[in-house]
């Protein structure tokens, strides 16, 4: 999520909130983990993303993905001094 937020903000970001994070299934050793972030809200200095983590189970490789975790994360854009800045 931080990578998606930093790309959108074009600067460093800090996580300032995590809301409604749900763990649906475990991630197993050997699984291929895929993370997806979609922007839900952009404020003056903040960005809120819905982030989902899906896995392709080890040994299947059929492309079927299983949702394992999801949540809403809020990030704030930072300037060079570590203070919040406009996005």
PyMOL Python script that loads the backbone (N, CA, C, O; Angstrom):
from pymol import cmd

cmd.read_pdbstr("""\
ATOM      1  N   UNK A   1       0.801  -1.191   0.000  1.00  0.00           N
ATOM      2  CA  UNK A   1       0.000   0.000   0.000  1.00  0.00           C
ATOM      3  C   UNK A   1       0.843   1.254   0.000  1.00  0.00           C
ATOM      4  O   UNK A   1       0.526   2.233  -0.675  1.00  0.00           O
ATOM      5  N   UNK A   2       1.925   1.215   0.765  1.00  0.00           N
ATOM      6  CA  UNK A   2       2.813   2.368   0.832  1.00  0.00           C
ATOM      7  C   UNK A   2       3.420   2.706  -0.515  1.00  0.00           C
ATOM      8  O   UNK A   2       3.629   3.877  -0.831  1.00  0.00           O
ATOM      9  N   UNK A   3       3.701   1.694  -1.302  1.00  0.00           N
ATOM     10  CA  UNK A   3       4.275   1.920  -2.627  1.00  0.00           C
ATOM     11  C   UNK A   3       3.261   2.624  -3.528  1.00  0.00           C
ATOM     12  O   UNK A   3       3.610   3.579  -4.221  1.00  0.00           O
ATOM     13  N   UNK A   4       2.021   2.164  -3.525  1.00  0.00           N
ATOM     14  CA  UNK A   4       0.972   2.789  -4.338  1.00  0.00           C
ATOM     15  C   UNK A   4       0.738   4.231  -3.886  1.00  0.00           C
ATOM     16  O   UNK A   4       0.587   5.123  -4.721  1.00  0.00           O
ATOM     17  N   UNK A   5       0.708   4.463  -2.583  1.00  0.00           N
ATOM     18  CA  UNK A   5       0.486   5.805  -2.051  1.00  0.00           C
ATOM     19  C   UNK A   5       1.648   6.740  -2.415  1.00  0.00           C
ATOM     20  O   UNK A   5       1.425   7.891  -2.792  1.00  0.00           O
ATOM     21  N   UNK A   6       2.879   6.245  -2.301  1.00  0.00           N
ATOM     22  CA  UNK A   6       4.054   7.062  -2.634  1.00  0.00           C
ATOM     23  C   UNK A   6       4.067   7.418  -4.118  1.00  0.00           C
ATOM     24  O   UNK A   6       4.435   8.534  -4.484  1.00  0.00           O
ATOM     25  N   UNK A   7       3.671   6.487  -4.966  1.00  0.00           N
ATOM     26  CA  UNK A   7       3.618   6.779  -6.400  1.00  0.00           C
ATOM     27  C   UNK A   7       2.574   7.847  -6.690  1.00  0.00           C
ATOM     28  O   UNK A   7       2.814   8.751  -7.492  1.00  0.00           O
ATOM     29  N   UNK A   8       1.423   7.749  -6.046  1.00  0.00           N
ATOM     30  CA  UNK A   8       0.347   8.724  -6.263  1.00  0.00           C
ATOM     31  C   UNK A   8       0.733  10.103  -5.713  1.00  0.00           C
ATOM     32  O   UNK A   8       0.486  11.125  -6.354  1.00  0.00           O
ATOM     33  N   UNK A   9       1.341  10.121  -4.520  1.00  0.00           N
ATOM     34  CA  UNK A   9       1.722  11.379  -3.879  1.00  0.00           C
ATOM     35  C   UNK A   9       2.984  11.985  -4.485  1.00  0.00           C
ATOM     36  O   UNK A   9       3.254  13.176  -4.328  1.00  0.00           O
ATOM     37  N   UNK A  10       3.745  11.154  -5.176  1.00  0.00           N
ATOM     38  CA  UNK A  10       5.040  11.576  -5.724  1.00  0.00           C
ATOM     39  C   UNK A  10       5.967  12.062  -4.612  1.00  0.00           C
ATOM     40  O   UNK A  10       6.722  13.020  -4.780  1.00  0.00           O
ATOM     41  N   UNK A  11       5.888  11.371  -3.464  1.00  0.00           N
ATOM     42  CA  UNK A  11       6.742  11.685  -2.323  1.00  0.00           C
ATOM     43  C   UNK A  11       6.687  10.530  -1.337  1.00  0.00           C
ATOM     44  O   UNK A  11       5.965   9.554  -1.539  1.00  0.00           O
ATOM     45  N   UNK A  12       7.456  10.656  -0.276  1.00  0.00           N
ATOM     46  CA  UNK A  12       7.363   9.691   0.811  1.00  0.00           C
ATOM     47  C   UNK A  12       5.996   9.804   1.454  1.00  0.00           C
ATOM     48  O   UNK A  12       5.355  10.853   1.385  1.00  0.00           O
ATOM     49  N   UNK A  13       5.551   8.726   2.077  1.00  0.00           N
ATOM     50  CA  UNK A  13       4.275   8.733   2.786  1.00  0.00           C
ATOM     51  C   UNK A  13       4.449   8.026   4.123  1.00  0.00           C
ATOM     52  O   UNK A  13       5.403   7.277   4.334  1.00  0.00           O
ATOM     53  N   UNK A  14       3.500   8.283   5.018  1.00  0.00           N
ATOM     54  CA  UNK A  14       3.446   7.564   6.289  1.00  0.00           C
ATOM     55  C   UNK A  14       2.037   7.003   6.448  1.00  0.00           C
ATOM     56  O   UNK A  14       1.058   7.641   6.062  1.00  0.00           O
ATOM     57  N   UNK A  15       1.945   5.820   7.014  1.00  0.00           N
ATOM     58  CA  UNK A  15       0.644   5.237   7.313  1.00  0.00           C
ATOM     59  C   UNK A  15       0.090   5.931   8.551  1.00  0.00           C
ATOM     60  O   UNK A  15       0.753   5.977   9.588  1.00  0.00           O
ATOM     61  N   UNK A  16      -1.123   6.471   8.448  1.00  0.00           N
ATOM     62  CA  UNK A  16      -1.728   7.160   9.581  1.00  0.00           C
ATOM     63  C   UNK A  16      -2.994   6.471  10.075  1.00  0.00           C
ATOM     64  O   UNK A  16      -3.535   6.835  11.119  1.00  0.00           O
ATOM     65  N   UNK A  17      -3.468   5.476   9.325  1.00  0.00           N
ATOM     66  CA  UNK A  17      -4.663   4.771   9.768  1.00  0.00           C
ATOM     67  C   UNK A  17      -4.861   3.458   9.044  1.00  0.00           C
ATOM     68  O   UNK A  17      -4.562   3.325   7.858  1.00  0.00           O
ATOM     69  N   UNK A  18      -5.372   2.492   9.784  1.00  0.00           N
ATOM     70  CA  UNK A  18      -5.759   1.201   9.226  1.00  0.00           C
ATOM     71  C   UNK A  18      -7.167   0.937   9.726  1.00  0.00           C
ATOM     72  O   UNK A  18      -7.416   0.914  10.931  1.00  0.00           O
ATOM     73  N   UNK A  19      -8.078   0.738   8.798  1.00  0.00           N
ATOM     74  CA  UNK A  19      -9.473   0.545   9.166  1.00  0.00           C
ATOM     75  C   UNK A  19      -9.974  -0.786   8.622  1.00  0.00           C
ATOM     76  O   UNK A  19      -9.705  -1.129   7.471  1.00  0.00           O
ATOM     77  N   UNK A  20     -10.682  -1.519   9.425  1.00  0.00           N
ATOM     78  CA  UNK A  20     -11.404  -2.715   8.990  1.00  0.00           C
ATOM     79  C   UNK A  20     -10.525  -3.730   8.272  1.00  0.00           C
ATOM     80  O   UNK A  20     -10.901  -4.231   7.212  1.00  0.00           O
ATOM     81  N   UNK A  21      -9.380  -4.034   8.822  1.00  0.00           N
ATOM     82  CA  UNK A  21      -8.524  -5.050   8.222  1.00  0.00           C
ATOM     83  C   UNK A  21      -9.063  -6.430   8.572  1.00  0.00           C
ATOM     84  O   UNK A  21      -9.310  -6.731   9.740  1.00  0.00           O
ATOM     85  N   UNK A  22      -9.243  -7.259   7.562  1.00  0.00           N
ATOM     86  CA  UNK A  22      -9.805  -8.601   7.761  1.00  0.00           C
ATOM     87  C   UNK A  22      -8.853  -9.657   7.223  1.00  0.00           C
ATOM     88  O   UNK A  22      -8.310  -9.527   6.126  1.00  0.00           O
ATOM     89  N   UNK A  23      -8.663 -10.696   8.010  1.00  0.00           N
ATOM     90  CA  UNK A  23      -7.852 -11.829   7.595  1.00  0.00           C
ATOM     91  C   UNK A  23      -8.808 -12.983   7.291  1.00  0.00           C
ATOM     92  O   UNK A  23      -9.455 -13.513   8.193  1.00  0.00           O
ATOM     93  N   UNK A  24      -8.893 -13.365   6.021  1.00  0.00           N
ATOM     94  CA  UNK A  24      -9.851 -14.383   5.595  1.00  0.00           C
ATOM     95  C   UNK A  24      -9.267 -15.793   5.610  1.00  0.00           C
ATOM     96  O   UNK A  24      -9.915 -16.740   6.053  1.00  0.00           O
ATOM     97  N   UNK A  25      -8.048 -15.917   5.127  1.00  0.00           N
ATOM     98  CA  UNK A  25      -7.407 -17.226   5.023  1.00  0.00           C
ATOM     99  C   UNK A  25      -5.908 -17.044   5.272  1.00  0.00           C
ATOM    100  O   UNK A  25      -5.380 -15.945   5.102  1.00  0.00           O
ATOM    101  N   UNK A  26      -5.229 -18.109   5.670  1.00  0.00           N
ATOM    102  CA  UNK A  26      -3.779 -17.991   5.884  1.00  0.00           C
ATOM    103  C   UNK A  26      -3.005 -17.961   4.568  1.00  0.00           C
ATOM    104  O   UNK A  26      -3.461 -18.473   3.545  1.00  0.00           O
ATOM    105  N   UNK A  27      -1.830 -17.351   4.620  1.00  0.00           N
ATOM    106  CA  UNK A  27      -0.874 -17.425   3.518  1.00  0.00           C
ATOM    107  C   UNK A  27       0.072 -18.559   3.885  1.00  0.00           C
ATOM    108  O   UNK A  27       0.635 -18.570   4.979  1.00  0.00           O
ATOM    109  N   UNK A  28       0.248 -19.504   2.984  1.00  0.00           N
ATOM    110  CA  UNK A  28       1.067 -20.679   3.261  1.00  0.00           C
ATOM    111  C   UNK A  28       2.437 -20.547   2.602  1.00  0.00           C
ATOM    112  O   UNK A  28       2.601 -19.834   1.613  1.00  0.00           O
ATOM    113  N   UNK A  29       3.396 -21.235   3.161  1.00  0.00           N
ATOM    114  CA  UNK A  29       4.730 -21.270   2.574  1.00  0.00           C
ATOM    115  C   UNK A  29       4.614 -21.791   1.154  1.00  0.00           C
ATOM    116  O   UNK A  29       4.002 -22.832   0.915  1.00  0.00           O
ATOM    117  N   UNK A  30       5.203 -21.067   0.211  1.00  0.00           N
ATOM    118  CA  UNK A  30       5.172 -21.466  -1.188  1.00  0.00           C
ATOM    119  C   UNK A  30       4.083 -20.782  -1.999  1.00  0.00           C
ATOM    120  O   UNK A  30       4.120 -20.825  -3.228  1.00  0.00           O
ATOM    121  N   UNK A  31       3.111 -20.150  -1.341  1.00  0.00           N
ATOM    122  CA  UNK A  31       2.072 -19.421  -2.065  1.00  0.00           C
ATOM    123  C   UNK A  31       2.682 -18.219  -2.781  1.00  0.00           C
ATOM    124  O   UNK A  31       3.669 -17.646  -2.322  1.00  0.00           O
ATOM    125  N   UNK A  32       2.089 -17.850  -3.898  1.00  0.00           N
ATOM    126  CA  UNK A  32       2.461 -16.623  -4.593  1.00  0.00           C
ATOM    127  C   UNK A  32       1.500 -15.546  -4.103  1.00  0.00           C
ATOM    128  O   UNK A  32       0.288 -15.668  -4.279  1.00  0.00           O
ATOM    129  N   UNK A  33       2.036 -14.493  -3.488  1.00  0.00           N
ATOM    130  CA  UNK A  33       1.220 -13.430  -2.913  1.00  0.00           C
ATOM    131  C   UNK A  33       1.092 -12.281  -3.904  1.00  0.00           C
ATOM    132  O   UNK A  33       2.091 -11.800  -4.439  1.00  0.00           O
ATOM    133  N   UNK A  34      -0.137 -11.843  -4.147  1.00  0.00           N
ATOM    134  CA  UNK A  34      -0.427 -10.733  -5.059  1.00  0.00           C
ATOM    135  C   UNK A  34      -1.181  -9.666  -4.286  1.00  0.00           C
ATOM    136  O   UNK A  34      -2.210  -9.956  -3.676  1.00  0.00           O
ATOM    137  N   UNK A  35      -0.682  -8.431  -4.303  1.00  0.00           N
ATOM    138  CA  UNK A  35      -1.330  -7.339  -3.577  1.00  0.00           C
ATOM    139  C   UNK A  35      -1.852  -6.308  -4.565  1.00  0.00           C
ATOM    140  O   UNK A  35      -1.176  -5.946  -5.528  1.00  0.00           O
ATOM    141  N   UNK A  36      -3.071  -5.843  -4.305  1.00  0.00           N
ATOM    142  CA  UNK A  36      -3.724  -4.882  -5.183  1.00  0.00           C
ATOM    143  C   UNK A  36      -4.199  -3.698  -4.348  1.00  0.00           C
ATOM    144  O   UNK A  36      -4.805  -3.880  -3.292  1.00  0.00           O
ATOM    145  N   UNK A  37      -3.923  -2.493  -4.821  1.00  0.00           N
ATOM    146  CA  UNK A  37      -4.332  -1.283  -4.113  1.00  0.00           C
ATOM    147  C   UNK A  37      -5.155  -0.417  -5.052  1.00  0.00           C
ATOM    148  O   UNK A  37      -4.762  -0.166  -6.191  1.00  0.00           O
ATOM    149  N   UNK A  38      -6.309   0.039  -4.557  1.00  0.00           N
ATOM    150  CA  UNK A  38      -7.132   0.941  -5.354  1.00  0.00           C
ATOM    151  C   UNK A  38      -7.450   2.178  -4.507  1.00  0.00           C
ATOM    152  O   UNK A  38      -7.859   2.074  -3.351  1.00  0.00           O
ATOM    153  N   UNK A  39      -7.253   3.339  -5.115  1.00  0.00           N
ATOM    154  CA  UNK A  39      -7.487   4.598  -4.420  1.00  0.00           C
ATOM    155  C   UNK A  39      -8.984   4.786  -4.210  1.00  0.00           C
ATOM    156  O   UNK A  39      -9.760   4.719  -5.163  1.00  0.00           O
ATOM    157  N   UNK A  40      -9.390   5.022  -2.966  1.00  0.00           N
ATOM    158  CA  UNK A  40     -10.797   5.242  -2.655  1.00  0.00           C
ATOM    159  C   UNK A  40     -11.093   6.705  -2.369  1.00  0.00           C
ATOM    160  O   UNK A  40     -12.189   7.189  -2.655  1.00  0.00           O
ATOM    161  N   UNK A  41     -10.108   7.415  -1.800  1.00  0.00           N
ATOM    162  CA  UNK A  41     -10.354   8.808  -1.431  1.00  0.00           C
ATOM    163  C   UNK A  41      -9.037   9.561  -1.417  1.00  0.00           C
ATOM    164  O   UNK A  41      -8.025   9.055  -0.930  1.00  0.00           O
ATOM    165  N   UNK A  42      -9.054  10.775  -1.953  1.00  0.00           N
ATOM    166  CA  UNK A  42      -7.880  11.633  -1.900  1.00  0.00           C
ATOM    167  C   UNK A  42      -8.264  12.930  -1.215  1.00  0.00           C
ATOM    168  O   UNK A  42      -9.175  13.630  -1.656  1.00  0.00           O
ATOM    169  N   UNK A  43      -7.569  13.247  -0.141  1.00  0.00           N
ATOM    170  CA  UNK A  43      -7.785  14.500   0.565  1.00  0.00           C
ATOM    171  C   UNK A  43      -6.704  15.496   0.192  1.00  0.00           C
ATOM    172  O   UNK A  43      -6.007  15.317  -0.806  1.00  0.00           O
ATOM    173  N   UNK A  44      -6.563  16.527   0.975  1.00  0.00           N
ATOM    174  CA  UNK A  44      -5.550  17.543   0.709  1.00  0.00           C
ATOM    175  C   UNK A  44      -4.144  16.987   0.904  1.00  0.00           C
ATOM    176  O   UNK A  44      -3.255  17.232   0.088  1.00  0.00           O
ATOM    177  N   UNK A  45      -3.947  16.238   1.987  1.00  0.00           N
ATOM    178  CA  UNK A  45      -2.634  15.664   2.281  1.00  0.00           C
ATOM    179  C   UNK A  45      -2.673  14.141   2.396  1.00  0.00           C
ATOM    180  O   UNK A  45      -1.631  13.501   2.537  1.00  0.00           O
ATOM    181  N   UNK A  46      -3.865  13.565   2.335  1.00  0.00           N
ATOM    182  CA  UNK A  46      -3.989  12.121   2.593  1.00  0.00           C
ATOM    183  C   UNK A  46      -4.554  11.348   1.413  1.00  0.00           C
ATOM    184  O   UNK A  46      -5.206  11.899   0.526  1.00  0.00           O
ATOM    185  N   UNK A  47      -4.283  10.062   1.437  1.00  0.00           N
ATOM    186  CA  UNK A  47      -4.766   9.121   0.431  1.00  0.00           C
ATOM    187  C   UNK A  47      -5.275   7.887   1.156  1.00  0.00           C
ATOM    188  O   UNK A  47      -4.582   7.338   2.012  1.00  0.00           O
ATOM    189  N   UNK A  48      -6.479   7.448   0.820  1.00  0.00           N
ATOM    190  CA  UNK A  48      -7.023   6.230   1.408  1.00  0.00           C
ATOM    191  C   UNK A  48      -7.153   5.175   0.312  1.00  0.00           C
ATOM    192  O   UNK A  48      -7.761   5.413  -0.732  1.00  0.00           O
ATOM    193  N   UNK A  49      -6.574   4.016   0.570  1.00  0.00           N
ATOM    194  CA  UNK A  49      -6.586   2.913  -0.382  1.00  0.00           C
ATOM    195  C   UNK A  49      -7.294   1.703   0.198  1.00  0.00           C
ATOM    196  O   UNK A  49      -7.195   1.423   1.392  1.00  0.00           O
ATOM    197  N   UNK A  50      -8.004   0.994  -0.653  1.00  0.00           N
ATOM    198  CA  UNK A  50      -8.486  -0.351  -0.326  1.00  0.00           C
ATOM    199  C   UNK A  50      -7.384  -1.277  -0.830  1.00  0.00           C
ATOM    200  O   UNK A  50      -6.992  -1.218  -1.995  1.00  0.00           O
ATOM    201  N   UNK A  51      -6.898  -2.120   0.052  1.00  0.00           N
ATOM    202  CA  UNK A  51      -5.816  -3.029  -0.315  1.00  0.00           C
ATOM    203  C   UNK A  51      -6.285  -4.456  -0.105  1.00  0.00           C
ATOM    204  O   UNK A  51      -6.839  -4.797   0.940  1.00  0.00           O
ATOM    205  N   UNK A  52      -6.057  -5.276  -1.107  1.00  0.00           N
ATOM    206  CA  UNK A  52      -6.403  -6.690  -1.036  1.00  0.00           C
ATOM    207  C   UNK A  52      -5.155  -7.525  -1.279  1.00  0.00           C
ATOM    208  O   UNK A  52      -4.317  -7.185  -2.114  1.00  0.00           O
ATOM    209  N   UNK A  53      -5.044  -8.613  -0.547  1.00  0.00           N
ATOM    210  CA  UNK A  53      -3.961  -9.571  -0.761  1.00  0.00           C
ATOM    211  C   UNK A  53      -4.599 -10.891  -1.190  1.00  0.00           C
ATOM    212  O   UNK A  53      -5.472 -11.425  -0.506  1.00  0.00           O
ATOM    213  N   UNK A  54      -4.160 -11.392  -2.303  1.00  0.00           N
ATOM    214  CA  UNK A  54      -4.655 -12.648  -2.861  1.00  0.00           C
ATOM    215  C   UNK A  54      -3.475 -13.598  -3.006  1.00  0.00           C
ATOM    216  O   UNK A  54      -2.335 -13.150  -3.137  1.00  0.00           O
ATOM    217  N   UNK A  55      -3.728 -14.891  -2.986  1.00  0.00           N
ATOM    218  CA  UNK A  55      -2.656 -15.860  -3.216  1.00  0.00           C
ATOM    219  C   UNK A  55      -3.040 -16.831  -4.320  1.00  0.00           C
ATOM    220  O   UNK A  55      -4.211 -17.134  -4.549  1.00  0.00           O
ATOM    221  N   UNK A  56      -2.010 -17.300  -4.986  1.00  0.00           N
ATOM    222  CA  UNK A  56      -2.123 -18.478  -5.853  1.00  0.00           C
ATOM    223  C   UNK A  56      -1.489 -19.585  -5.039  1.00  0.00           C
ATOM    224  O   UNK A  56      -0.298 -19.534  -4.732  1.00  0.00           O
ATOM    225  N   UNK A  57      -2.271 -20.571  -4.693  1.00  0.00           N
ATOM    226  CA  UNK A  57      -1.799 -21.640  -3.819  1.00  0.00           C
ATOM    227  C   UNK A  57      -0.670 -22.433  -4.467  1.00  0.00           C
ATOM    228  O   UNK A  57      -0.712 -22.757  -5.654  1.00  0.00           O
ATOM    229  N   UNK A  58       0.327 -22.732  -3.662  1.00  0.00           N
ATOM    230  CA  UNK A  58       1.477 -23.520  -4.122  1.00  0.00           C
ATOM    231  C   UNK A  58       0.985 -24.840  -4.694  1.00  0.00           C
ATOM    232  O   UNK A  58       0.146 -25.518  -4.102  1.00  0.00           O
ATOM    233  N   UNK A  59       1.515 -25.185  -5.841  1.00  0.00           N
ATOM    234  CA  UNK A  59       1.174 -26.461  -6.463  1.00  0.00           C
ATOM    235  C   UNK A  59      -0.013 -26.409  -7.395  1.00  0.00           C
ATOM    236  O   UNK A  59      -0.243 -27.364  -8.138  1.00  0.00           O
ATOM    237  N   UNK A  60      -0.788 -25.314  -7.386  1.00  0.00           N
ATOM    238  CA  UNK A  60      -1.953 -25.258  -8.276  1.00  0.00           C
ATOM    239  C   UNK A  60      -1.599 -24.591  -9.592  1.00  0.00           C
ATOM    240  O   UNK A  60      -1.796 -25.178 -10.656  1.00  0.00           O
ATOM    241  N   UNK A  61      -1.081 -23.380  -9.536  1.00  0.00           N
ATOM    242  CA  UNK A  61      -0.615 -22.629 -10.705  1.00  0.00           C
ATOM    243  C   UNK A  61      -1.623 -22.596 -11.845  1.00  0.00           C
ATOM    244  O   UNK A  61      -1.247 -22.553 -13.017  1.00  0.00           O
ATOM    245  N   UNK A  62      -2.903 -22.618 -11.496  1.00  0.00           N
ATOM    246  CA  UNK A  62      -3.946 -22.543 -12.515  1.00  0.00           C
ATOM    247  C   UNK A  62      -4.449 -21.113 -12.681  1.00  0.00           C
ATOM    248  O   UNK A  62      -5.339 -20.845 -13.488  1.00  0.00           O
ATOM    249  N   UNK A  63      -3.873 -20.212 -11.916  1.00  0.00           N
ATOM    250  CA  UNK A  63      -4.292 -18.830 -12.003  1.00  0.00           C
ATOM    251  C   UNK A  63      -5.453 -18.490 -11.097  1.00  0.00           C
ATOM    252  O   UNK A  63      -5.878 -17.336 -11.047  1.00  0.00           O
ATOM    253  N   UNK A  64      -5.982 -19.480 -10.371  1.00  0.00           N
ATOM    254  CA  UNK A  64      -7.073 -19.212  -9.441  1.00  0.00           C
ATOM    255  C   UNK A  64      -6.502 -18.548  -8.198  1.00  0.00           C
ATOM    256  O   UNK A  64      -5.651 -19.113  -7.512  1.00  0.00           O
ATOM    257  N   UNK A  65      -6.977 -17.351  -7.919  1.00  0.00           N
ATOM    258  CA  UNK A  65      -6.499 -16.621  -6.753  1.00  0.00           C
ATOM    259  C   UNK A  65      -7.509 -16.712  -5.619  1.00  0.00           C
ATOM    260  O   UNK A  65      -8.715 -16.785  -5.854  1.00  0.00           O
ATOM    261  N   UNK A  66      -7.005 -16.706  -4.381  1.00  0.00           N
ATOM    262  CA  UNK A  66      -7.829 -16.785  -3.181  1.00  0.00           C
ATOM    263  C   UNK A  66      -7.580 -15.522  -2.361  1.00  0.00           C
ATOM    264  O   UNK A  66      -6.430 -15.199  -2.062  1.00  0.00           O
ATOM    265  N   UNK A  67      -8.647 -14.801  -1.990  1.00  0.00           N
ATOM    266  CA  UNK A  67      -8.517 -13.610  -1.161  1.00  0.00           C
ATOM    267  C   UNK A  67      -8.107 -14.028   0.244  1.00  0.00           C
ATOM    268  O   UNK A  67      -8.776 -14.852   0.868  1.00  0.00           O
ATOM    269  N   UNK A  68      -7.004 -13.460   0.749  1.00  0.00           N
ATOM    270  CA  UNK A  68      -6.535 -13.825   2.090  1.00  0.00           C
ATOM    271  C   UNK A  68      -6.653 -12.674   3.091  1.00  0.00           C
ATOM    272  O   UNK A  68      -6.898 -12.918   4.273  1.00  0.00           O
ATOM    273  N   UNK A  69      -6.487 -11.429   2.647  1.00  0.00           N
ATOM    274  CA  UNK A  69      -6.528 -10.273   3.554  1.00  0.00           C
ATOM    275  C   UNK A  69      -7.022  -9.059   2.782  1.00  0.00           C
ATOM    276  O   UNK A  69      -6.752  -8.913   1.590  1.00  0.00           O
ATOM    277  N   UNK A  70      -7.759  -8.182   3.484  1.00  0.00           N
ATOM    278  CA  UNK A  70      -8.169  -6.919   2.873  1.00  0.00           C
ATOM    279  C   UNK A  70      -8.331  -5.866   3.960  1.00  0.00           C
ATOM    280  O   UNK A  70      -8.543  -6.185   5.129  1.00  0.00           O
ATOM    281  N   UNK A  71      -8.228  -4.614   3.554  1.00  0.00           N
ATOM    282  CA  UNK A  71      -8.396  -3.533   4.519  1.00  0.00           C
ATOM    283  C   UNK A  71      -8.342  -2.180   3.850  1.00  0.00           C
ATOM    284  O   UNK A  71      -8.077  -2.069   2.653  1.00  0.00           O
ATOM    285  N   UNK A  72      -8.596  -1.156   4.636  1.00  0.00           N
ATOM    286  CA  UNK A  72      -8.526   0.226   4.177  1.00  0.00           C
ATOM    287  C   UNK A  72      -7.388   0.907   4.934  1.00  0.00           C
ATOM    288  O   UNK A  72      -7.336   0.874   6.164  1.00  0.00           O
ATOM    289  N   UNK A  73      -6.488   1.518   4.185  1.00  0.00           N
ATOM    290  CA  UNK A  73      -5.305   2.140   4.768  1.00  0.00           C
ATOM    291  C   UNK A  73      -5.244   3.601   4.343  1.00  0.00           C
ATOM    292  O   UNK A  73      -5.477   3.927   3.179  1.00  0.00           O
ATOM    293  N   UNK A  74      -4.931   4.477   5.293  1.00  0.00           N
ATOM    294  CA  UNK A  74      -4.795   5.898   4.992  1.00  0.00           C
ATOM    295  C   UNK A  74      -3.339   6.308   5.180  1.00  0.00           C
ATOM    296  O   UNK A  74      -2.707   5.995   6.190  1.00  0.00           O
ATOM    297  N   UNK A  75      -2.835   7.007   4.194  1.00  0.00           N
ATOM    298  CA  UNK A  75      -1.453   7.478   4.177  1.00  0.00           C
ATOM    299  C   UNK A  75      -1.461   8.994   4.073  1.00  0.00           C
ATOM    300  O   UNK A  75      -2.396   9.571   3.518  1.00  0.00           O
ATOM    301  N   UNK A  76      -0.434   9.641   4.596  1.00  0.00           N
ATOM    302  CA  UNK A  76      -0.273  11.076   4.446  1.00  0.00           C
ATOM    303  C   UNK A  76       1.037  11.331   3.693  1.00  0.00           C
ATOM    304  O   UNK A  76       2.053  10.682   3.946  1.00  0.00           O
ATOM    305  N   UNK A  77       0.990  12.284   2.770  1.00  0.00           N
ATOM    306  CA  UNK A  77       2.179  12.648   1.987  1.00  0.00           C
ATOM    307  C   UNK A  77       3.127  13.461   2.868  1.00  0.00           C
ATOM    308  O   UNK A  77       2.693  14.290   3.668  1.00  0.00           O
ATOM    309  N   UNK A  78       4.423  13.211   2.708  1.00  0.00           N
ATOM    310  CA  UNK A  78       5.445  13.888   3.519  1.00  0.00           C
ATOM    311  C   UNK A  78       6.406  14.665   2.638  1.00  0.00           C
ATOM    312  O   UNK A  78       6.721  14.255   1.521  1.00  0.00           O
ATOM    313  N   UNK A  79       6.869  15.804   3.162  1.00  0.00           N
ATOM    314  CA  UNK A  79       7.905  16.560   2.459  1.00  0.00           C
ATOM    315  C   UNK A  79       9.284  16.042   2.881  1.00  0.00           C
ATOM    316  O   UNK A  79       9.383  15.044   3.596  1.00  0.00           O
ATOM    317  N   UNK A  80      10.335  16.718   2.441  1.00  0.00           N
ATOM    318  CA  UNK A  80      11.701  16.273   2.727  1.00  0.00           C
ATOM    319  C   UNK A  80      12.025  16.295   4.218  1.00  0.00           C
ATOM    320  O   UNK A  80      12.906  15.566   4.675  1.00  0.00           O
ATOM    321  N   UNK A  81      11.318  17.127   4.975  1.00  0.00           N
ATOM    322  CA  UNK A  81      11.548  17.241   6.420  1.00  0.00           C
ATOM    323  C   UNK A  81      10.659  16.311   7.231  1.00  0.00           C
ATOM    324  O   UNK A  81      10.719  16.315   8.460  1.00  0.00           O
ATOM    325  N   UNK A  82       9.832  15.512   6.559  1.00  0.00           N
ATOM    326  CA  UNK A  82       8.951  14.585   7.264  1.00  0.00           C
ATOM    327  C   UNK A  82       7.645  15.209   7.727  1.00  0.00           C
ATOM    328  O   UNK A  82       6.909  14.594   8.499  1.00  0.00           O
ATOM    329  N   UNK A  83       7.343  16.425   7.269  1.00  0.00           N
ATOM    330  CA  UNK A  83       6.075  17.078   7.604  1.00  0.00           C
ATOM    331  C   UNK A  83       5.069  16.818   6.488  1.00  0.00           C
ATOM    332  O   UNK A  83       5.439  16.639   5.328  1.00  0.00           O
ATOM    333  N   UNK A  84       3.785  16.801   6.860  1.00  0.00           N
ATOM    334  CA  UNK A  84       2.767  16.543   5.845  1.00  0.00           C
ATOM    335  C   UNK A  84       2.753  17.661   4.803  1.00  0.00           C
ATOM    336  O   UNK A  84       3.028  18.826   5.090  1.00  0.00           O
ATOM    337  N   UNK A  85       2.419  17.250   3.582  1.00  0.00           N
ATOM    338  CA  UNK A  85       2.390  18.186   2.453  1.00  0.00           C
ATOM    339  C   UNK A  85       1.163  17.896   1.612  1.00  0.00           C
ATOM    340  O   UNK A  85       0.541  16.843   1.755  1.00  0.00           O
ATOM    341  N   UNK A  86       0.815  18.822   0.738  1.00  0.00           N
ATOM    342  CA  UNK A  86      -0.309  18.616  -0.178  1.00  0.00           C
ATOM    343  C   UNK A  86       0.041  17.548  -1.206  1.00  0.00           C
ATOM    344  O   UNK A  86       1.180  17.434  -1.660  1.00  0.00           O
ATOM    345  N   UNK A  87      -0.971  16.776  -1.551  1.00  0.00           N
ATOM    346  CA  UNK A  87      -0.794  15.730  -2.575  1.00  0.00           C
ATOM    347  C   UNK A  87      -0.850  16.377  -3.938  1.00  0.00           C
ATOM    348  O   UNK A  87      -0.725  15.690  -4.953  1.00  0.00           O
TER     349      UNK A  87
END
""", "prot")
cmd.dss("prot")
cmd.show_as("cartoon", "prot")
cmd.util.cbc("prot")
cmd.orient("prot")
